[in-house]
């Protein structure tokens, strides 16, 4: 397979700004298209500082436009957008709530570094919207992050222009071989993702508790302790669950530090396939807790099981708290 190298170079030099704009916009909207190679090649073909500035401006504009779209989606639809993004992941164990917790911990700086973290660049803007981050602050941070990310790639392409041009020439001469190498690497990446999913399926083979049973035991003389692993966006949107302790995986040991090891702990999240709740339960068992049970179906099942939940769907935060006696705070089960 031979490529017309001169034609490719001429096209990129002539339409580099528009190619960069379209490529960055599609990738930042979530389409599975590579963008860093485009920025590197575009940088290697720079003919002047003016063209480099135009490329950078196009990349930043496209990135901020895509970020605005995700920000407004998160602001308008809240946690449903985050949950939908999580469902698109091949590996449900990489749940949005974990990324969300890191976003809250890092604050506005998370948007500056988001572009450099695979998977985070698409999730961070809707989280910012769901958490009602001011639009001006969001735009400045997102723009700064996009400028650092795109500028670094374009500059690297210019600095490595000789090596990149040699690589393009090799691609033109040995296109079929290089294509096979790319396909093999893609297959290895996909196999690694599927292996992680298989490993998650094995970790998910743990005893669960259903919502109806949980309501019964919460009303018993010795109710279990309830660990709420939903992310800050959902907590802010719907309010806490009465009697539950809110935490994330990173803060799990601190959250349960004063709890007796013979207590029964129920974990719940808002993740596809109860991923975070399962991980938390596994961690608790490794920490020596006698019984740690993920809630099957997570907070959706919890909400549906509440008395009057179907009769009063407009006030889910109130429905969650009705009829649920506190599990003796966070110090341990009732005596």
SULZI-V507117 format. One record per residue. PHI is phi in radians with two decimals (NA if undefined). PSI is psi in whole degrees, 0 to 359 (* if undefined). OMEGA is omega in whole degrees, 0 to 359 (none if undefined). Layout:
# SULZI-V507117
<<PHI,PSI,OMEGA> <PHI,PSI,OMEGA>>
This chain:
# SULZI-V507117
<<NA,122,181> <-1.94,140,179> <-1.91,144,176> <-1.44,90,186> <-1.08,318,181> <-1.11,321,180> <-1.18,319,178> <-1.09,315,181> <-1.09,317,181> <-1.12,319,180> <-1.11,315,181> <-1.14,319,179> <-1.16,324,182> <-1.33,318,186> <-2.04,27,186> <-1.01,318,183> <-1.10,316,181> <-1.26,324,177> <-1.09,315,179> <-1.08,314,181> <-1.03,309,183> <-1.14,318,182> <-1.13,313,180> <-1.13,317,181> <-1.04,312,181> <-1.11,316,182> <-1.16,319,181> <-1.28,338,174> <-1.34,349,175> <1.99,0,179> <-1.29,143,184> <-1.38,65,178> <-2.05,138,179> <-1.28,138,181> <-2.09,326,181> <-1.06,316,176> <-1.00,323,178> <-1.11,316,179> <-1.13,321,179> <-1.11,312,181> <-1.14,318,178> <-1.06,319,178> <-1.12,325,181> <-1.22,342,182> <-1.79,10,181> <-1.04,138,178> <-1.98,1,179> <3.13,163,181> <-1.11,327,180> <-1.09,317,179> <-1.16,322,178> <-1.09,318,177> <-1.10,321,179> <-1.15,319,176> <-1.06,314,181> <-1.09,317,179> <-1.09,319,179> <-1.11,318,180> <-1.14,317,180> <-1.15,316,180> <-1.06,313,180> <-1.10,317,181> <-1.12,316,181> <-1.17,323,177> <-1.07,315,178> <-1.13,319,179> <-1.11,321,176> <-1.04,317,180> <-1.04,314,179> <-1.19,322,178> <-1.05,312,180> <-1.15,325,176> <-1.12,316,178> <-1.14,322,180> <-1.20,324,183> <-1.47,326,186> <-2.03,356,173> <1.06,225,190> <-1.22,343,179> <-1.11,324,178> <-1.14,316,181> <-1.13,318,179> <-1.12,322,178> <-1.13,320,177> <-1.10,321,180> <-1.12,323,181> <-1.18,338,179> <-1.33,346,183> <-1.28,139,175> <-1.15,329,182> <-1.91,102,182> <-1.15,345,178> <-1.17,338,178> <-1.53,66,188> <-1.28,152,182> <-1.09,328,184> <-1.04,327,178> <-1.20,316,177> <-1.12,322,180> <-1.10,319,179> <-1.08,321,178> <-1.19,325,177> <-1.06,314,180> <-1.12,322,182> <-1.21,320,183> <-1.48,338,180> <1.22,215,185> <-1.10,334,180> <-1.14,337,179> <-1.08,327,178> <-1.26,331,179> <-1.23,323,183> <-1.71,356,187> <-1.01,322,184> <-1.13,338,182> <-1.56,355,183> <-1.93,112,181> <-0.96,132,179> <1.52,333,184> <-1.39,331,186> <-1.12,330,179> <-1.48,329,184> <-1.43,326,186> <-1.06,315,182> <-1.07,314,178> <-1.15,330,175> <-1.11,316,178> <-1.04,320,178> <-1.18,317,180> <-1.12,328,180> <-1.55,8,176> <1.03,41,174> <-1.15,136,180> <-0.96,137,185> <-1.08,323,180> <-1.11,313,179> <-1.09,319,179> <-1.08,315,183> <-1.13,318,180> <-1.11,313,181> <-1.16,317,180> <-1.14,320,178> <-1.15,319,178> <-1.11,316,179> <-1.11,318,179> <-1.14,321,180> <-1.14,317,178> <-1.11,316,183> <-1.17,306,182> <-1.20,320,180> <-1.09,321,178> <-1.10,317,181> <-1.18,316,180> <-1.13,317,179> <-1.11,318,178> <-1.08,321,177> <-1.09,320,180> <-1.22,319,180> <-1.17,328,182> <-1.84,28,187> <-1.06,322,180> <-1.15,315,179> <-1.13,320,180> <-1.18,320,178> <-1.13,323,175> <-1.11,321,178> <-1.14,321,178> <-1.13,321,178> <-1.11,319,178> <-1.13,324,178> <-1.11,320,180> <-1.15,325,184> <-1.49,325,184> <-2.19,46,185> <-1.01,317,183> <-1.13,315,180> <-1.10,314,180> <-1.15,325,177> <-1.10,319,178> <-1.11,320,178> <-1.07,316,179> <-1.08,318,179> <-1.13,321,178> <-1.12,315,179> <-1.10,320,177> <-1.12,320,178> <-1.13,321,178> <-1.13,318,178> <-1.09,315,180> <-1.13,321,177> <-1.09,321,178> <-1.12,319,178> <-1.10,316,181> <-1.18,326,176> <-1.13,319,177> <-1.10,323,178> <-1.16,319,177> <-1.07,318,178> <-1.09,322,177> <-1.13,319,178> <-1.03,322,178> <-1.17,317,178> <-1.13,331,181> <-1.30,351,179> <-1.38,75,184> <-2.46,152,182> <-1.14,129,179> <-1.88,175,171> <-2.28,141,178> <-1.60,166,187> <-1.13,320,181> <-1.11,318,178> <-1.14,321,179> <-1.07,317,178> <-1.06,322,179> <-1.14,313,184> <-1.29,335,176> <-1.16,333,178> <-1.55,2,181> <-1.44,168,180> <-1.06,331,179> <-2.17,79,182> <-1.23,154,175> <-1.28,164,173> <-1.50,142,186> <-1.97,125,182> <-1.97,116,184> <-1.71,112,183> <-1.85,19,174> <-1.17,155,182> <-1.36,167,181> <-1.03,327,180> <-1.10,316,179> <-1.23,322,178> <-1.08,319,179> <-1.20,328,184> <-1.37,324,189> <-2.09,347,181> <1.56,163,182> <-1.32,164,173> <-1.59,129,183> <-1.02,130,176> <1.44,356,182> <-1.70,154,174> <-1.80,122,181> <-1.56,136,179> <-2.81,182,171> <-2.28,178,184> <-1.10,323,181> <-1.16,328,181> <-1.76,14,186> <-1.08,312,184> <-1.05,321,179> <-1.21,319,183> <-1.10,325,184> <-1.85,10,186> <-0.99,326,182> <-1.66,1,182> <-1.45,141,178> <-1.19,145,184> <-1.23,343,179> <-1.58,4,178> <-1.34,150,173> <-1.56,127,182> <-2.03,130,176> <-1.90,128,180> <-1.89,140,176> <-2.45,152,178> <-2.54,184,176> <-2.08,40,186> <-1.81,148,169> <-0.97,132,178> <1.08,23,176> <0.97,35,190> <-1.03,309,183> <-1.20,323,178> <-1.10,322,178> <-1.17,316,179> <-1.08,318,179> <-1.11,317,179> <-1.09,318,177> <-1.07,318,179> <-1.12,320,179> <-1.13,319,178> <-1.10,320,177> <-1.17,334,178> <-1.40,355,176> <1.81,8,178> <-1.31,140,187> <-1.17,319,186> <-2.51,122,176> <-2.34,119,188> <-2.17,121,172> <-1.25,143,176> <-1.41,121,182> <-1.19,125,181> <1.57,353,175> <1.06,209,187> <-1.17,334,177> <-1.11,317,177> <-1.16,321,178> <-1.05,314,180> <-1.11,316,182> <-1.13,333,183> <-1.48,352,183> <-1.21,144,175> <-1.05,127,179> <1.37,10,183> <-1.07,320,182> <-1.33,335,181> <-1.43,343,185> <-2.39,61,186> <-1.26,347,185> <-1.41,348,183> <-2.23,68,183> <-1.11,325,181> <-1.13,322,177> <-1.23,321,181> <-1.11,325,181> <-1.08,326,186> <-1.53,349,186> <-1.31,133,171> <1.24,13,182> <-1.91,104,178> <-1.19,142,179> <-1.08,141,180> <-1.46,57,177> <0.96,40,177> <1.19,226,182> <-2.17,14,185> <-1.72,342,180> <2.63,175,183> <-1.28,156,179> <-1.14,149,183> <-1.54,*,none>>
